[in-house]
């Protein structure tokens, strides 16, 4: 369940990262700033139960995957080699989540 | 010069993230200050480095340095226990982030 905090933080990160790129009015920047704050608050809360290294790396990974996919949807070019790295990255995120969860469960953590 | 700024940005990112860990546990005010200053300075150095180094490459190196630094901090500072499977997953994420950045 705590992984939901990291995933939500990562999705918000994709939104504010795009905001940094496209924001050009006061309202846009206000929303972007609020998204940054919300994203970090969720990440900080996840640190209570998930090791820093696992949480932060997954957070960064989701941000990279999300901004990349969003970029492609917005019409940026992509190549086979990039999709290859993308698959490796997603595999790493899933692996990190599953392996870390197992250790937490062993230590009497939540499921 | 630009690469030095980039490494500096990565180190500041690690310091800010370590401060984040302290925020919740102790409910003290100083980690918030350390985190805010660290991230602002880190983003500043990153954007300076991007003037010389292509943005995608700079961002990939920045996250790479940050992730490695935070993993080392987790292991040696916070004494987090990591299995070999987690290191494998971490390596996958790093290869993915850096590879994607370098080829963009």
Backbone of each chain as ProteinMPNN parsed JSONL, in Angstrom:
{"seq_chain_A": "XXXXXXXXXXXXXXXXXXXXXXXXXXXXXXXXXXXXXXXXXXXXXXXXXXXXXXXXXXXXXXXXXXXXXXXXXXXXXXXXXXXXXXXXXXXXXXXXXXXXXXXXXXXXXXX", "coords_chain_A": {"N_chain_A": [[0.823, -1.206, 0.0], [1.947, 1.24, 0.783], [3.556, 1.665, -1.36], [1.903, 2.796, -3.17], [1.975, 5.475, -2.514], [4.501, 6.213, -3.456], [4.186, 5.699, -6.194], [2.066, 7.439, -6.849], [3.314, 9.854, -6.234], [5.279, 9.788, -8.206], [3.729, 9.97, -10.548], [2.627, 12.497, -10.213], [5.01, 13.845, -10.403], [5.626, 13.586, -13.12], [3.652, 15.24, -14.118], [4.322, 17.784, -13.025], [6.859, 18.077, -14.086], [6.331, 18.323, -16.794], [4.912, 20.63, -16.554], [6.931, 22.455, -15.842], [8.106, 22.682, -18.26], [6.12, 23.623, -20.044], [4.63, 25.608, -18.759], [3.454, 28.962, -18.737], [2.067, 31.037, -17.614], [0.912, 32.886, -14.705], [-0.975, 31.362, -13.294], [-0.44, 28.777, -14.29], [2.143, 28.376, -13.257], [1.598, 28.471, -10.538], [0.027, 26.171, -10.178], [1.915, 24.256, -10.989], [3.878, 24.572, -8.973], [2.387, 23.767, -6.725], [1.933, 21.107, -7.396], [4.555, 20.111, -7.322], [5.087, 20.384, -4.573], [3.089, 18.665, -3.465], [3.88, 16.238, -4.567], [6.425, 15.808, -3.409], [5.702, 15.695, -0.7], [4.23, 13.323, -0.576], [6.269, 11.53, -1.264], [8.038, 11.861, 0.89], [6.463, 10.898, 2.983], [6.349, 8.219, 2.275], [8.844, 7.349, 2.932], [8.814, 6.558, 5.539], [8.267, 3.848, 5.674], [9.425, 2.606, 3.473], [12.671, 1.815, 2.235], [14.964, 4.513, 1.692], [16.612, 4.518, -0.633], [15.336, 2.689, -2.38], [12.75, 3.827, -2.654], [13.309, 6.428, -3.693], [14.669, 5.879, -6.079], [12.772, 4.455, -7.576], [10.853, 6.45, -7.762], [12.221, 8.401, -9.335], [12.586, 6.839, -11.623], [9.924, 6.358, -12.506], [9.253, 8.96, -13.126], [10.988, 9.436, -15.289], [10.151, 7.491, -17.217], [7.462, 8.289, -17.529], [7.638, 11.025, -18.422], [8.948, 10.573, -20.779], [7.146, 8.948, -22.295], [4.989, 10.72, -22.406], [6.208, 12.737, -23.882], [6.541, 11.433, -26.351], [3.87, 11.038, -27.006], [3.201, 13.648, -27.382], [4.327, 14.104, -29.757], [7.089, 13.893, -30.065], [10.095, 12.447, -31.472], [10.838, 8.882, -31.456], [12.881, 5.939, -30.869], [13.919, 2.517, -31.609], [15.982, 1.674, -29.919], [15.568, 3.308, -27.737], [13.103, 2.437, -26.785], [13.903, -0.057, -25.967], [15.617, 0.592, -23.765], [13.651, 1.719, -22.207], [12.011, -0.461, -21.574], [13.811, -1.975, -20.021], [14.096, -0.216, -17.906], [11.462, -0.099, -16.835], [11.23, -2.76, -16.045], [13.144, -2.776, -14.035], [11.938, -1.045, -12.143], [9.612, -2.486, -11.45], [10.829, -4.748, -10.405], [12.25, -3.685, -8.221], [10.139, -2.826, -6.596], [8.784, -5.263, -6.029], [10.773, -6.944, -4.859], [11.55, -5.461, -2.644], [9.227, -5.274, -1.196], [8.85, -7.921, -0.391], [10.883, -8.238, 1.521], [10.021, -6.446, 3.464], [7.674, -7.649, 4.284], [8.608, -9.957, 5.451], [9.797, -8.865, 7.684], [7.618, -8.3, 9.194], [6.099, -6.292, 8.175], [3.566, -4.322, 6.421], [1.252, -5.532, 3.889]], "CA_chain_A": [[0.0, 0.0, 0.0], [2.823, 2.412, 0.844], [4.114, 1.88, -2.697], [0.981, 3.695, -3.866], [2.467, 6.834, -2.27], [5.621, 6.446, -4.362], [3.672, 5.736, -7.567], [1.32, 8.685, -7.019], [4.326, 10.914, -6.265], [5.916, 9.714, -9.516], [2.797, 10.477, -11.566], [2.604, 13.956, -10.022], [6.298, 14.346, -10.896], [5.496, 13.706, -14.574], [2.818, 16.407, -14.384], [5.032, 19.052, -12.782], [7.997, 18.174, -15.009], [5.75, 18.89, -18.017], [4.557, 21.998, -16.186], [8.147, 23.258, -15.925], [8.424, 22.871, -19.669], [5.082, 24.317, -20.818], [3.955, 26.679, -18.019], [3.854, 30.31, -19.148], [1.267, 32.064, -16.956], [0.978, 32.826, -13.247], [-1.791, 30.23, -12.851], [0.312, 27.569, -14.628], [3.26, 28.21, -12.318], [1.037, 28.155, -9.22], [-0.35, 24.759, -10.206], [3.156, 23.486, -11.037], [4.486, 24.613, -7.64], [1.581, 22.932, -5.835], [2.178, 19.714, -7.759], [5.873, 19.764, -6.793], [4.947, 20.231, -3.132], [2.307, 17.454, -3.195], [4.679, 15.091, -4.966], [7.465, 15.57, -2.404], [5.075, 15.311, 0.564], [3.93, 11.893, -0.688], [7.528, 10.798, -1.238], [8.557, 11.913, 2.268], [5.647, 9.98, 3.803], [6.679, 6.828, 1.943], [10.135, 7.03, 3.557], [8.595, 5.945, 6.846], [8.238, 2.39, 5.592], [10.206, 2.071, 2.362], [14.034, 2.336, 2.259], [15.165, 5.722, 0.885], [17.19, 4.219, -1.948], [14.316, 2.04, -3.21], [11.671, 4.779, -2.934], [13.756, 7.524, -4.537], [15.018, 5.387, -7.415], [11.51, 4.164, -8.264], [10.268, 7.777, -8.026], [12.944, 8.954, -10.487], [12.317, 5.975, -12.777], [8.567, 6.64, -12.99], [9.321, 10.28, -13.748], [11.649, 9.323, -16.594], [9.252, 6.753, -18.114], [6.27, 9.102, -17.773], [7.929, 12.186, -19.267], [9.303, 10.068, -22.105], [5.915, 8.541, -22.982], [4.242, 11.949, -22.672], [6.905, 13.403, -24.98], [6.218, 10.715, -27.586], [2.467, 11.339, -27.299], [3.15, 15.038, -27.851], [4.864, 14.163, -31.102], [8.54, 13.823, -30.154], [10.506, 11.197, -32.122], [11.372, 7.811, -30.598], [13.591, 4.918, -31.634], [13.884, 1.159, -31.051], [16.93, 1.59, -28.804], [14.957, 3.979, -26.59], [12.074, 1.537, -26.258], [14.682, -1.09, -25.284], [15.997, 1.128, -22.455], [12.41, 1.936, -21.475], [11.589, -1.769, -21.055], [14.741, -2.289, -18.934], [13.758, 0.69, -16.802], [10.203, -0.545, -16.226], [11.54, -4.026, -15.366], [13.845, -2.403, -12.804], [10.966, -0.484, -11.196], [8.772, -3.585, -10.949], [11.686, -5.6, -9.582], [12.526, -2.992, -6.966], [8.916, -2.854, -5.787], [8.471, -6.613, -5.557], [11.801, -7.489, -3.962], [11.562, -4.713, -1.391], [8.002, -5.643, -0.48], [9.072, -9.223, 0.24], [11.692, -8.071, 2.731], [9.202, -5.786, 4.47], [6.708, -8.619, 4.797], [9.355, -10.837, 6.353], [10.061, -8.144, 8.927], [6.351, -8.036, 9.845], [5.513, -5.077, 7.615], [2.255, -4.494, 5.818], [1.298, -6.156, 2.575]], "C_chain_A": [[0.858, 1.257, 0.0], [3.459, 2.697, -0.517], [3.206, 2.782, -3.52], [1.414, 5.15, -3.692], [3.569, 7.175, -3.257], [5.119, 6.581, -5.801], [2.902, 7.027, -7.832], [2.288, 9.875, -7.102], [4.998, 10.96, -7.636], [5.032, 10.265, -10.621], [2.684, 11.995, -11.466], [3.884, 14.582, -10.564], [6.246, 14.543, -12.415], [4.715, 14.974, -14.92], [3.573, 17.704, -14.15], [6.246, 19.206, -13.688], [7.522, 18.76, -16.346], [5.373, 20.345, -17.777], [5.756, 22.924, -16.307], [8.457, 23.613, -17.374], [7.419, 23.792, -20.368], [4.434, 25.498, -20.097], [4.412, 28.056, -18.497], [2.956, 31.403, -18.554], [1.38, 31.881, -15.444], [0.219, 31.615, -12.708], [-1.055, 28.912, -13.094], [1.412, 27.314, -13.601], [2.772, 27.888, -10.924], [0.686, 26.678, -9.141], [0.905, 23.886, -10.18], [3.813, 23.416, -9.662], [3.723, 23.721, -6.658], [1.795, 21.447, -6.117], [3.53, 19.239, -7.221], [5.769, 19.495, -5.291], [4.222, 18.926, -2.789], [3.137, 16.203, -3.47], [5.737, 14.764, -3.906], [6.879, 15.165, -1.059], [4.762, 13.809, 0.555], [5.198, 11.066, -0.582], [8.093, 10.735, 0.183], [7.78, 10.955, 3.175], [6.005, 8.527, 3.532], [7.976, 6.396, 2.619], [9.971, 6.378, 4.917], [8.715, 4.432, 6.786], [9.094, 1.8, 4.49], [11.618, 2.649, 2.442], [14.204, 3.496, 1.282], [15.609, 5.387, -0.538], [16.149, 3.62, -2.891], [13.249, 3.051, -3.626], [12.127, 5.84, -3.922], [14.043, 7.051, -5.957], [13.764, 5.065, -8.229], [10.821, 5.468, -8.674], [10.894, 8.404, -9.286], [12.631, 8.165, -11.761], [10.948, 6.238, -13.376], [8.54, 7.985, -13.702], [9.913, 10.209, -15.149], [10.745, 8.626, -17.607], [8.065, 7.631, -18.527], [6.543, 10.276, -18.702], [8.287, 11.736, -20.678], [8.045, 9.72, -22.914], [5.079, 9.772, -23.354], [4.86, 12.709, -23.851], [6.567, 12.773, -26.321], [4.776, 11.016, -28.001], [2.311, 12.759, -27.838], [3.827, 15.199, -29.203], [6.379, 14.163, -31.213], [8.958, 12.483, -30.753], [10.98, 10.145, -31.107], [12.016, 6.745, -31.482], [13.53, 3.577, -30.912], [14.794, 1.063, -29.834], [16.361, 2.249, -27.554], [13.87, 3.119, -25.959], [12.746, 0.398, -25.483], [15.066, -0.626, -23.868], [14.768, 1.338, -21.573], [11.931, 0.637, -20.821], [12.481, -2.177, -19.884], [14.391, -1.489, -17.684], [12.495, 0.246, -16.076], [10.42, -1.855, -15.463], [12.229, -3.743, -14.036], [12.905, -1.879, -11.74], [10.111, -1.59, -10.576], [9.575, -4.489, -10.021], [11.925, -4.982, -8.219], [11.323, -3.036, -6.035], [8.692, -4.242, -5.185], [9.502, -7.144, -4.558], [11.809, -6.773, -2.621], [10.352, -5.075, -0.533], [8.18, -6.957, 0.271], [9.84, -9.086, 1.543], [10.885, -7.428, 3.844], [8.223, -6.768, 5.114], [7.376, -9.564, 5.793], [9.55, -10.182, 7.713], [8.76, -7.778, 9.644], [5.69, -6.774, 9.348], [4.158, -5.367, 7.004], [2.36, -5.107, 4.417], [1.052, -5.117, 1.502]], "O_chain_A": [[0.546, 2.226, -0.692], [3.854, 3.829, -0.798], [3.66, 3.451, -4.448], [1.248, 5.965, -4.6], [3.592, 8.265, -3.828], [5.564, 7.46, -6.54], [3.049, 7.641, -8.889], [2.114, 10.778, -7.92], [5.257, 12.039, -8.168], [5.514, 10.946, -11.526], [2.648, 12.696, -12.477], [3.871, 15.687, -11.107], [6.755, 15.536, -12.936], [5.047, 15.688, -15.866], [3.492, 18.626, -14.961], [6.629, 20.325, -14.027], [8.209, 19.581, -16.953], [5.493, 21.186, -18.668], [5.635, 24.042, -16.808], [8.989, 24.681, -17.676], [7.802, 24.635, -21.18], [3.76, 26.31, -20.732], [5.61, 28.298, -18.647], [3.065, 32.567, -18.941], [1.876, 30.861, -14.964], [0.684, 30.929, -11.797], [-1.038, 28.035, -12.231], [1.594, 26.189, -13.134], [3.418, 27.138, -10.193], [1.007, 26.009, -8.158], [0.963, 22.899, -9.448], [4.251, 22.35, -9.228], [4.33, 23.008, -5.858], [1.834, 20.631, -5.197], [3.649, 18.118, -6.727], [6.297, 18.5, -4.795], [4.676, 18.169, -1.931], [3.102, 15.237, -2.708], [5.929, 13.602, -3.547], [7.487, 14.371, -0.341], [4.994, 13.112, 1.542], [5.225, 10.037, 0.093], [8.567, 9.688, 0.624], [8.363, 10.285, 4.027], [5.974, 7.696, 4.439], [8.185, 5.205, 2.853], [10.889, 5.716, 5.401], [9.203, 3.802, 7.725], [9.458, 0.625, 4.55], [11.772, 3.846, 2.689], [13.657, 3.471, 0.18], [15.06, 5.899, -1.513], [16.082, 3.993, -4.062], [12.884, 3.129, -4.799], [11.42, 6.129, -4.888], [13.704, 7.733, -6.925], [13.698, 5.362, -9.421], [10.28, 5.582, -9.774], [10.186, 8.87, -10.179], [12.437, 8.741, -12.832], [10.805, 6.332, -14.595], [7.896, 8.14, -14.74], [9.411, 10.84, -16.08], [10.586, 9.106, -18.729], [7.71, 7.708, -19.703], [5.795, 10.511, -19.65], [7.975, 12.419, -21.654], [7.896, 10.14, -24.062], [4.535, 9.862, -24.454], [4.151, 13.25, -24.7], [6.334, 13.473, -27.306], [4.488, 11.223, -29.179], [1.418, 13.042, -28.636], [3.895, 16.306, -29.737], [6.923, 14.397, -32.292], [8.262, 11.484, -30.57], [11.463, 10.49, -30.029], [11.738, 6.657, -32.678], [13.139, 3.508, -29.747], [14.432, 0.447, -28.832], [16.635, 1.808, -26.437], [13.736, 3.079, -24.736], [12.224, -0.058, -24.465], [14.869, -1.354, -22.896], [14.827, 1.162, -20.356], [11.501, 0.632, -19.668], [11.986, -2.666, -18.869], [14.39, -2.007, -16.567], [12.459, 0.216, -14.846], [9.872, -2.046, -14.378], [11.937, -4.389, -13.03], [13.043, -2.22, -10.565], [9.908, -1.637, -9.363], [9.078, -4.939, -8.988], [11.819, -5.651, -7.192], [11.467, -3.255, -4.832], [8.444, -4.378, -3.987], [9.141, -7.724, -3.534], [12.044, -7.391, -1.583], [10.444, -5.169, 0.691], [7.732, -7.104, 1.407], [9.508, -9.721, 2.544], [11.022, -7.79, 5.013], [7.977, -6.725, 6.319], [6.804, -9.922, 6.823], [9.482, -10.837, 8.753], [8.792, -7.018, 10.611], [4.812, -6.231, 10.017], [3.66, -6.491, 7.055], [3.447, -5.181, 3.845], [1.049, -5.445, 0.315]]}, "seq_chain_B": "XXXXXXXXXXXXXXXXXXXXXXXXXXXXXXXXXXXXXXXXXXXXXXXXXXXXXXXXXXXXXXXXXXXXXXXXXXXXXXXXXXXXXXXXXXXXXXXXXXXXXXXX", "coords_chain_B": {"N_chain_B": [[34.103, 22.278, -16.541], [31.25, 22.591, -16.876], [30.63, 19.932, -16.415], [31.564, 19.635, -13.852], [29.729, 21.255, -12.473], [27.484, 19.728, -12.888], [28.018, 17.339, -11.477], [28.183, 18.478, -8.96], [25.527, 19.339, -8.702], [24.282, 16.846, -8.539], [25.316, 15.914, -6.092], [24.234, 17.773, -4.304], [21.576, 17.132, -4.606], [21.522, 14.618, -3.409], [22.145, 15.305, -0.751], [19.879, 16.867, -0.145], [17.892, 14.918, -0.335], [18.602, 13.155, 1.703], [18.088, 14.84, 3.84], [15.307, 14.923, 3.623], [14.549, 12.489, 4.623], [15.035, 12.836, 7.318], [13.13, 14.726, 8.019], [10.571, 13.631, 8.494], [10.791, 11.709, 10.513], [11.821, 13.08, 12.796], [10.457, 15.424, 12.983], [11.552, 17.977, 12.892], [12.532, 21.402, 12.152], [14.845, 22.168, 10.743], [15.631, 20.23, 8.73], [13.88, 20.784, 6.643], [14.713, 23.274, 5.736], [17.307, 22.617, 4.868], [16.657, 20.794, 2.836], [15.116, 22.395, 1.052], [16.94, 24.469, 0.296], [18.951, 22.837, -0.737], [17.681, 21.507, -2.964], [16.943, 23.729, -4.551], [19.45, 24.855, -5.136], [20.533, 22.684, -6.411], [18.889, 22.345, -8.715], [19.485, 24.762, -9.881], [22.262, 24.532, -10.488], [22.053, 22.37, -12.217], [20.569, 23.459, -14.361], [22.375, 25.364, -15.211], [24.452, 23.702, -16.079], [23.186, 22.522, -18.202], [23.364, 24.398, -20.175], [25.688, 23.938, -21.532], [25.988, 21.145, -21.799], [24.067, 18.713, -23.581], [20.55, 18.706, -22.842], [19.105, 16.271, -22.288], [21.139, 14.372, -21.819], [22.438, 15.62, -19.658], [20.374, 15.576, -17.729], [20.024, 12.809, -17.411], [22.522, 12.008, -16.366], [22.469, 13.473, -14.031], [20.263, 12.354, -12.56], [21.298, 9.801, -12.389], [23.712, 10.078, -10.88], [22.512, 11.042, -8.553], [20.818, 8.84, -7.781], [22.684, 6.775, -7.346], [24.207, 7.947, -5.319], [22.238, 8.226, -3.306], [21.585, 5.604, -2.822], [24.02, 4.666, -1.762], [24.072, 6.295, 0.514], [21.797, 5.305, 1.817], [22.644, 2.702, 2.4], [25.034, 3.035, 3.954], [24.659, 5.195, 5.68], [21.978, 5.168, 6.698], [21.86, 2.545, 7.262], [20.354, 0.64, 5.765], [19.141, -2.504, 4.651], [20.056, -4.323, 1.846], [19.219, -6.638, -0.641], [20.71, -8.882, -3.126], [19.014, -8.986, -5.282], [17.689, -6.578, -5.203], [19.753, -4.824, -5.764], [20.193, -5.595, -8.364], [17.781, -4.812, -9.565], [18.017, -2.08, -9.158], [20.252, -1.526, -10.751], [19.131, -2.061, -13.266], [17.236, 0.029, -13.397], [18.949, 2.239, -13.38], [20.456, 1.782, -15.746], [18.395, 1.996, -17.586], [17.442, 4.682, -17.167], [19.755, 6.258, -17.688], [20.495, 5.308, -20.239], [18.236, 5.982, -21.745], [18.296, 8.735, -21.515], [20.734, 9.362, -22.775], [20.246, 8.636, -25.416], [18.229, 10.221, -26.244]], "CA_chain_B": [[33.317, 23.261, -15.789], [29.844, 22.177, -16.905], [30.532, 18.609, -15.784], [31.732, 19.869, -12.421], [28.437, 21.753, -12.008], [26.542, 18.609, -12.941], [28.33, 16.471, -10.332], [27.789, 19.261, -7.784], [24.061, 19.269, -8.65], [23.948, 15.499, -8.074], [25.658, 15.819, -4.668], [23.233, 18.569, -3.588], [20.346, 16.342, -4.652], [21.656, 13.563, -2.391], [22.046, 15.96, 0.56], [18.476, 17.253, 0.041], [17.085, 13.715, -0.134], [18.909, 12.677, 3.052], [17.347, 15.734, 4.732], [13.896, 14.533, 3.562], [14.384, 11.34, 5.514], [15.029, 13.338, 8.696], [11.963, 15.542, 8.244], [9.398, 12.926, 9.004], [11.069, 11.009, 11.758], [12.097, 13.92, 13.96], [9.565, 16.59, 12.958], [12.313, 19.204, 13.137], [12.418, 22.378, 11.077], [16.064, 22.367, 9.955], [15.754, 19.445, 7.488], [13.102, 21.44, 5.589], [15.594, 24.31, 5.202], [18.384, 21.94, 4.133], [16.077, 20.221, 1.624], [14.726, 23.459, 0.116], [18.156, 25.086, -0.245], [19.637, 21.818, -1.53], [17.014, 21.289, -4.258], [17.028, 24.952, -5.355], [20.82, 24.952, -5.599], [20.743, 21.562, -7.324], [18.224, 22.675, -9.981], [20.231, 25.889, -10.448], [23.487, 23.981, -11.085], [21.639, 21.518, -13.343], [20.19, 24.283, -15.515], [23.625, 25.962, -15.689], [25.184, 22.66, -16.806], [22.45, 22.251, -19.44], [23.742, 25.376, -21.192], [26.817, 23.402, -22.284], [25.768, 19.728, -22.067], [22.682, 18.487, -24.035], [19.646, 18.587, -21.693], [18.781, 14.877, -21.993], [22.338, 13.76, -21.241], [22.64, 16.24, -18.351], [19.348, 15.078, -16.809], [20.301, 11.393, -17.153], [23.678, 11.934, -15.464], [22.02, 14.046, -12.75], [19.489, 11.336, -11.832], [22.192, 8.666, -12.135], [24.558, 10.443, -9.735], [21.613, 11.111, -7.406], [20.369, 7.501, -7.366], [23.826, 6.046, -6.784], [24.534, 8.597, -4.053], [21.214, 7.95, -2.303], [21.735, 4.195, -2.467], [25.167, 4.581, -0.854], [23.641, 6.908, 1.77], [20.884, 4.354, 2.452], [23.407, 1.561, 2.89], [26.053, 3.332, 4.956], [24.18, 6.202, 6.631], [20.765, 4.707, 7.378], [22.015, 1.1, 7.515], [19.294, -0.136, 5.138], [19.665, -3.778, 4.151], [19.709, -4.54, 0.444], [19.558, -7.938, -1.194], [21.311, -8.778, -4.46], [17.929, -8.753, -6.24], [17.414, -5.144, -5.205], [20.849, -4.196, -6.505], [19.942, -5.906, -9.776], [16.692, -3.927, -9.995], [18.586, -0.735, -9.167], [21.102, -1.441, -11.938], [18.201, -1.965, -14.398], [16.669, 1.381, -13.425], [20.027, 3.153, -13.779], [20.752, 1.56, -17.168], [17.256, 2.54, -18.319], [17.394, 6.147, -17.09], [20.919, 6.837, -18.367], [20.409, 4.945, -21.651], [17.168, 6.775, -22.358], [18.765, 10.117, -21.578], [21.828, 9.479, -23.731], [19.801, 8.428, -26.792], [17.152, 11.158, -26.595]], "C_chain_B": [[31.844, 22.847, -15.709], [29.674, 20.826, -16.214], [30.703, 18.701, -14.276], [30.425, 20.339, -11.792], [27.418, 20.619, -11.899], [26.75, 17.664, -11.758], [27.92, 17.161, -9.037], [26.265, 19.207, -7.595], [23.604, 17.911, -8.115], [24.192, 15.349, -6.583], [24.638, 16.586, -3.827], [21.895, 17.828, -3.523], [20.372, 15.258, -3.563], [21.498, 14.151, -0.999], [20.581, 16.308, 0.862], [17.608, 16.033, 0.337], [17.335, 13.101, 1.244], [18.142, 13.516, 4.076], [15.869, 15.369, 4.775], [13.604, 13.389, 4.523], [14.279, 11.798, 6.979], [13.771, 14.12, 9.033], [10.847, 14.813, 8.958], [9.645, 12.333, 10.379], [11.134, 11.942, 12.957], [11.166, 15.115, 14.079], [10.297, 17.879, 13.307], [12.232, 20.114, 11.927], [13.655, 22.412, 10.176], [16.156, 21.477, 8.717], [14.98, 20.076, 6.335], [13.961, 22.506, 4.909], [16.695, 23.679, 4.35], [17.86, 21.407, 2.806], [15.776, 21.31, 0.589], [15.955, 24.086, -0.539], [18.875, 24.099, -1.174], [19.018, 21.631, -2.899], [17.09, 22.532, -5.148], [18.425, 25.072, -5.971], [21.113, 23.875, -6.649], [20.133, 21.849, -8.698], [18.965, 23.805, -10.688], [21.491, 25.386, -11.168], [23.151, 23.137, -12.311], [21.316, 22.37, -14.571], [21.41, 25.012, -16.085], [24.393, 24.957, -16.55], [24.535, 22.39, -18.165], [22.763, 23.258, -20.553], [24.836, 24.801, -22.106], [26.594, 21.95, -22.715], [24.331, 19.563, -22.562], [21.767, 18.145, -22.852], [19.365, 17.134, -21.297], [19.937, 14.157, -21.314], [22.557, 14.292, -19.828], [21.649, 15.682, -17.332], [19.614, 13.619, -16.423], [21.464, 11.23, -16.174], [23.273, 12.411, -14.068], [21.236, 13.012, -11.932], [20.37, 10.143, -11.483], [23.063, 8.909, -10.918], [23.711, 10.455, -8.461], [21.223, 9.734, -6.884], [21.499, 6.711, -6.728], [24.176, 6.61, -5.408], [23.542, 8.241, -2.957], [21.263, 6.483, -1.883], [22.888, 4.017, -1.49], [24.804, 5.161, 0.514], [22.722, 5.962, 2.542], [21.645, 3.207, 3.103], [24.281, 1.924, 4.086], [25.579, 4.295, 6.029], [22.985, 5.666, 7.422], [20.768, 3.211, 7.652], [20.84, 0.277, 6.964], [19.899, -1.414, 4.569], [19.144, -4.001, 2.734], [20.131, -5.929, 0.013], [20.136, -7.783, -2.596], [20.25, -8.514, -5.525], [17.609, -7.263, -6.333], [18.51, -4.374, -5.932], [20.672, -4.398, -8.003], [18.868, -4.968, -10.335], [17.184, -2.487, -10.112], [19.436, -0.519, -10.417], [20.245, -1.299, -13.195], [17.659, -0.537, -14.528], [17.718, 2.38, -13.908], [20.344, 3.037, -15.26], [19.643, 2.19, -18.014], [17.257, 4.057, -18.359], [18.528, 6.763, -17.895], [20.862, 6.545, -19.87], [19.392, 5.792, -22.394], [17.612, 8.228, -22.527], [19.809, 10.319, -22.663], [21.352, 9.394, -25.184], [18.69, 9.392, -27.206], [17.706, 12.336, -27.389]], "O_chain_B": [[31.267, 22.764, -14.625], [28.688, 20.604, -15.51], [30.08, 17.958, -13.518], [30.051, 19.884, -10.711], [26.615, 20.557, -10.968], [25.79, 17.239, -11.115], [27.38, 16.528, -8.129], [25.776, 19.05, -6.476], [22.655, 17.833, -7.335], [23.389, 14.739, -5.877], [24.223, 16.115, -2.768], [21.181, 17.891, -2.522], [19.372, 15.018, -2.887], [20.806, 13.581, -0.156], [20.097, 16.08, 1.971], [16.697, 16.101, 1.161], [16.413, 12.591, 1.88], [17.612, 12.986, 5.053], [15.232, 15.483, 5.822], [12.546, 13.336, 5.151], [13.533, 11.222, 7.77], [13.374, 14.182, 10.196], [10.257, 15.324, 9.909], [8.817, 12.443, 11.284], [10.574, 11.644, 14.012], [11.084, 15.746, 15.133], [9.731, 18.768, 13.943], [11.909, 19.676, 10.823], [13.535, 22.657, 8.976], [16.717, 21.919, 7.715], [15.369, 19.927, 5.176], [13.954, 22.639, 3.685], [16.982, 24.147, 3.248], [18.517, 21.541, 1.774], [16.124, 21.181, -0.584], [16.018, 24.223, -1.761], [19.344, 24.469, -2.25], [19.734, 21.598, -3.9], [17.278, 22.415, -6.359], [18.571, 25.351, -7.161], [21.827, 24.106, -7.624], [20.776, 21.626, -9.724], [19.07, 23.824, -11.915], [21.753, 25.763, -12.31], [23.861, 23.174, -13.316], [21.733, 22.048, -15.684], [21.482, 25.255, -17.289], [24.917, 25.304, -17.608], [25.213, 22.075, -19.143], [22.47, 23.011, -21.723], [24.905, 25.128, -23.291], [26.949, 21.559, -23.827], [23.437, 20.212, -22.019], [22.156, 17.386, -21.964], [19.382, 16.8, -20.112], [19.737, 13.421, -20.349], [22.828, 13.523, -18.906], [22.027, 15.352, -16.208], [19.452, 13.236, -15.265], [21.398, 10.409, -15.259], [23.677, 11.834, -13.059], [21.512, 12.818, -10.748], [20.219, 9.542, -10.419], [23.151, 8.064, -10.028], [24.132, 9.946, -7.422], [21.289, 9.485, -5.681], [21.31, 6.057, -5.702], [24.411, 5.864, -4.458], [23.933, 7.984, -1.818], [21.011, 6.158, -0.723], [22.756, 3.3, -0.498], [25.173, 4.603, 1.547], [22.841, 5.826, 3.759], [21.329, 2.793, 4.219], [24.281, 1.227, 5.101], [26.04, 4.227, 7.169], [22.976, 5.702, 8.652], [19.81, 2.668, 8.203], [20.383, -0.666, 7.61], [21.024, -1.412, 4.069], [17.948, -3.882, 2.467], [21.258, -6.354, 0.266], [20.07, -6.706, -3.189], [20.536, -7.895, -6.55], [17.297, -6.752, -7.409], [18.236, -3.396, -6.627], [20.954, -3.508, -8.806], [19.017, -4.406, -11.42], [16.819, -1.767, -11.042], [19.358, 0.528, -11.061], [20.576, -0.52, -14.089], [17.625, 0.03, -15.62], [17.431, 3.25, -14.73], [20.486, 4.043, -15.955], [19.913, 2.834, -19.027], [17.097, 4.661, -19.419], [18.306, 7.677, -18.69], [21.146, 7.423, -20.685], [19.636, 6.259, -23.507], [17.338, 8.863, -23.546], [19.783, 11.316, -23.385], [21.954, 9.989, -26.077], [18.256, 9.393, -28.358], [16.952, 13.23, -27.774]]}, "name": "protein", "num_of_chains": 2, "seq": "XXXXXXXXXXXXXXXXXXXXXXXXXXXXXXXXXXXXXXXXXXXXXXXXXXXXXXXXXXXXXXXXXXXXXXXXXXXXXXXXXXXXXXXXXXXXXXXXXXXXXXXXXXXXXXXXXXXXXXXXXXXXXXXXXXXXXXXXXXXXXXXXXXXXXXXXXXXXXXXXXXXXXXXXXXXXXXXXXXXXXXXXXXXXXXXXXXXXXXXXXXXXXXXXXXXXXXX"}
